[in-house]
Amino acid sequence: QVQLVESGGGLVQAGGSLRISCAASGRTFYAISWFRQAPGKEREFVSAISWSGRSTQYSGAVKGRFTISRDNAKNTVYLQMNSLKPEDTAVYYCAAGGGSLLLTRQYEADYWGQGTQVTVSS
């Protein structure tokens, strides 16, 4: 019943842009965030957004380049990625939880999507 589905990943050249989406179903989530994991690396926090969309947080690696937003009518969160770099290459996962204003740690997540691959070529 509860499901998070990421979409929009793909191959893009360095400097390009991509928007990925996370559609949630089954229940209402007050916080949805993006994490990513590159091969051989730990899964890391990317961005978080509160239920209202008024509060957001970004990792230092993406701040100024990525923008998170949400459309509660569609129960969907978006991540607009601009000025992409090869080091942004990773599987991007969305995570959802209802117990905090901003979901910034993996243990705060109640549900995870299966991920969408983002590959940035040099």
Helices and strands as residue ranges (DSSP letters): E 3-7, E 10-13, E 18-25, E 31-37, E 44-49, E 56-58, E 66-71, E 76-81, G 86-88, E 90-97, G 106-108, E 111-112, E 116-121
